[in-house]
Amino acid sequence: MRTWKELCTAFRELEGGRADARLDYQWGAAGEHWRIAATTSRSYVQQFEALARIAGSKILEVPALGFEHDIVEERDPTTRWYRALVRLSGRFEDRPFGRQLDDEGKPAGNIFSGTISALSEVAANLCLMAEAYCVSSTPRLDAVAELPRYKGPMTHWRDARRLLSAEQQDAAGAVHEAVSAVEGMARLLLESDSITLGKAVDELRKADLIHPAVAKCLDGVWGYASAVPGIRHGASSPVVLRIPEVEFVVGTCEAALRMLIDLDLRRSTSSTV
């Protein structure tokens, strides 16, 4: 069976031909209905449904994503994938509801509907989420790095790892980039383009998104990066950092990135129906 990365690539290749395709979902008094719309390409629909069936057969292998009962209980793999897209992608948009009338014109219940636009892109990104969680209860950074939303923070993170592992090691630069990655992720989570990590940690704690003890740990990372010359601020002379301390700080930043990305992914999926 295909891997999640292979499925991601396959969905994206479909996107190249039908980027405007969408998934329409209707439920309520008139029953449940799914439809791939905004495309006249039967080939696209057939290929998408085939990939959806494979993905739907695999999705229950990733319990760390967190599933609503309707995903778990769904017997048809294609419909299971559609439900996962609605519940987990964070891209489902509700439409105005209507009313069902009986033969006498009397109200017989409500009809609800919604849609997912840019269908192939959304499906590909959900595959990356599944890849990120497939072997751990927290997201794998190598998989999450391919999600467009996290491009900025993950660029900093890759630079941090590169600087720390280079033959001419740049310890101060590695800490700077690692802390910048966490700061960037906190900005995404709090929807603030300019908040510093120090202030972001306080906001996350106040919002009860992180435990006070975890906040204190992140405050320590921020304090280290701010206090040691050559990391966030220039130094008048060359600075030699203790490598075990640097590795501890960078490792803590990695754990913080996983935690914040997990919060962000779960927050986005909880906003769907």
C-alpha positions in Angstrom: 0.0 0.0 0.0 1.2 3.5 -0.7 2.9 5.6 2.0 1.4 8.9 3.2 4.2 10.8 1.3 3.4 8.9 -1.9 -0.3 9.7 -1.4 0.5 13.4 -0.8 2.5 13.5 -4.1 -0.3 11.8 -6.0 -3.0 14.2 -4.7 -0.7 17.2 -5.6 -0.2 15.9 -9.1 -4.0 15.8 -9.4 -4.1 19.4 -8.3 -2.0 20.5 -11.3 -4.9 19.7 -13.5 -7.9 20.6 -11.4 -6.9 23.1 -8.7 -10.4 24.5 -8.6 -12.1 21.2 -7.7 -14.0 21.1 -4.4 -15.8 18.6 -2.1 -19.5 19.5 -1.3 -21.1 17.8 1.7 -24.8 17.9 2.6 -26.5 16.4 5.6 -29.7 16.7 7.6 -33.3 16.1 6.8 -32.6 15.3 3.1 -30.0 12.7 3.9 -26.2 12.7 3.5 -24.6 13.4 0.1 -21.0 13.9 -1.1 -20.0 15.4 -4.4 -16.8 16.4 -6.1 -17.7 19.6 -7.9 -16.3 22.5 -9.9 -14.8 20.1 -12.4 -16.1 18.5 -15.6 -13.1 16.0 -15.7 -14.4 12.5 -15.1 -10.8 11.3 -15.1 -10.0 13.7 -12.2 -13.0 12.5 -10.2 -12.2 8.8 -10.7 -8.5 9.3 -9.8 -9.4 11.4 -6.7 -11.9 8.8 -5.5 -9.3 6.0 -6.0 -6.8 7.9 -4.0 -9.4 8.7 -1.4 -10.2 5.0 -1.0 -6.6 4.2 -0.3 -6.2 7.1 2.1 -9.4 6.1 3.9 -8.2 2.6 4.3 -5.0 3.9 6.0 -6.3 6.8 8.1 -7.3 4.7 11.2 -3.6 3.6 11.4 -2.9 7.1 12.8 -4.9 7.4 16.0 -2.8 10.3 17.2 -4.7 12.5 14.8 -7.7 12.1 17.1 -10.9 10.9 15.5 -14.6 11.7 15.8 -16.9 8.6 16.1 -18.3 9.1 12.6 -14.8 8.6 11.1 -14.1 5.5 13.2 -17.5 4.0 12.6 -17.6 4.7 8.8 -17.3 1.4 6.9 -16.7 2.8 3.4 -13.0 3.9 3.0 -13.8 6.7 0.5 -16.4 8.2 2.7 -14.2 7.8 5.7 -11.5 9.9 4.0 -14.1 12.5 3.1 -15.2 12.7 6.8 -11.5 13.0 7.8 -11.1 15.9 5.4 -14.1 17.6 6.9 -13.1 17.0 10.5 -9.3 17.2 10.4 -8.2 19.5 7.6 -9.5 22.8 9.1 -10.6 23.9 5.6 -14.3 22.9 5.8 -16.6 26.0 5.2 -20.2 25.9 6.3 -22.9 27.2 3.9 -26.3 28.7 4.9 -28.7 26.0 5.9 -32.0 25.4 4.2 -35.3 23.8 5.3 -36.9 20.5 4.1 -40.6 20.7 3.4 -43.0 17.8 3.4 -45.7 17.2 0.7 -48.0 19.6 2.4 -45.4 22.4 2.5 -44.8 22.0 6.2 -41.3 22.2 7.8 -39.7 18.7 7.9 -36.3 19.5 9.3 -33.1 21.4 8.3 -30.7 20.7 5.5 -27.0 21.6 6.2 -24.2 21.9 3.8 -20.6 22.9 3.4 -17.6 22.7 1.1 -13.8 22.2 0.9 -12.2 24.2 -1.8 -8.7 23.5 -3.4 -9.6 19.9 -2.8 -6.3 18.2 -4.0 -4.2 20.6 -1.9 -6.3 20.0 1.2 -6.1 16.2 0.7 -2.3 16.4 0.2 -1.8 18.4 3.3 -3.9 16.0 5.4 -1.6 13.2 4.1 1.4 15.2 5.4 -0.4 15.5 8.8 -0.9 11.7 8.8 2.8 11.2 7.9 3.8 13.5 10.7 1.8 11.6 13.3 2.1 8.0 12.0 4.8 6.9 14.4 4.4 9.3 17.3 1.8 11.0 19.4 3.5 14.3 18.4 4.2 15.6 14.9 7.4 14.6 13.1 9.1 17.8 12.0 10.4 16.4 8.7 6.9 15.8 7.6 5.4 19.0 9.0 8.1 21.0 7.2 6.3 20.5 3.9 3.1 22.1 5.1 3.0 25.6 3.6 1.7 27.2 6.9 4.9 26.2 8.7 7.4 27.3 6.0 8.8 30.2 8.0 9.5 28.5 11.3 10.7 25.3 9.7 13.2 27.2 7.6 14.7 28.6 10.8 14.7 25.0 12.3 16.5 23.5 9.3 19.1 26.3 9.5 19.6 25.6 13.2 20.3 21.9 12.6 22.6 22.8 9.7 24.6 25.3 11.8 24.9 22.9 14.7 26.1 19.9 12.6 28.4 21.9 10.2 32.1 21.1 10.2 32.7 24.8 11.2 30.1 24.7 13.9 28.2 28.0 14.6 26.7 27.3 18.1 25.4 30.9 18.6 23.8 30.9 15.2 22.2 27.5 15.8 20.6 28.7 19.1 19.4 31.9 17.3 17.7 30.0 14.5 16.2 27.4 16.9 14.7 30.1 19.1 13.5 32.0 16.0 11.7 28.8 14.9 9.9 28.5 18.2 9.1 32.2 18.2 7.8 32.0 14.6 5.6 29.0 15.5 4.2 30.9 18.6 3.4 33.8 16.3 1.4 31.6 14.0 -0.5 30.0 16.9 -1.3 33.4 18.5 -1.9 35.1 15.1 0.6 37.9 15.9 3.3 38.9 13.4 5.5 40.8 15.9 5.2 39.3 19.4 8.4 38.1 20.9 8.8 34.6 22.3 9.0 36.0 25.8 5.6 37.7 25.5 4.2 34.8 23.5 5.0 32.3 26.3 3.1 34.5 28.8 0.1 34.6 26.4 0.1 30.9 25.9 0.2 30.4 29.6 -2.6 32.8 30.2 -4.7 31.1 27.6 -4.1 27.8 29.4 -2.5 26.3 26.3 0.7 25.3 28.1 1.4 24.4 31.7 3.0 27.1 33.9 6.0 24.8 34.4 6.4 24.4 30.7 6.1 28.2 30.3 8.9 28.6 32.8 11.1 26.2 30.8 10.5 28.2 27.6 11.2 31.4 29.5 14.5 29.9 30.4 15.3 29.3 26.7 14.3 32.8 25.8 16.4 34.2 28.7 19.4 32.2 27.6 19.2 33.4 24.0 18.7 37.0 25.2 21.4 37.1 27.9 24.3 35.3 26.1 26.2 37.7 23.8 26.3 36.7 20.2 23.0 34.9 20.0 20.3 37.6 19.7 22.6 40.6 20.2 26.0 41.3 18.9 29.2 40.6 20.9 32.2 42.8 21.2 34.5 39.8 21.2 34.3 36.1 20.0 32.0 34.1 22.3 32.6 30.4 23.1 29.5 28.6 24.1 29.3 25.4 26.1 28.2 22.8 23.5 26.2 20.7 26.0 24.3 23.8 26.9 23.7 24.6 23.3 22.5 21.1 22.5 20.1 21.3 25.5 18.6 24.6 24.3 18.3 23.4 20.7 16.8 20.1 21.9 14.3 22.0 24.0 13.4 24.1 21.0 12.7 20.9 19.0 10.4 19.7 21.7 8.7 23.1 21.9 8.2 23.1 18.1 6.5 19.7 18.2 4.2 20.9 21.1 3.2 24.1 19.4 2.6 22.5 16.0 0.5 19.9 17.7 -1.5 22.6 19.4 -2.0 24.4 16.1 -3.0 21.4 14.2 -5.5 20.3 16.8 -6.9 23.8 17.2 -7.5 24.1 13.5 -9.3 20.7 13.3 -11.5 21.5 16.3 -12.9 24.5 14.4 -14.6 22.3 11.9 -18.0 20.7 12.2 
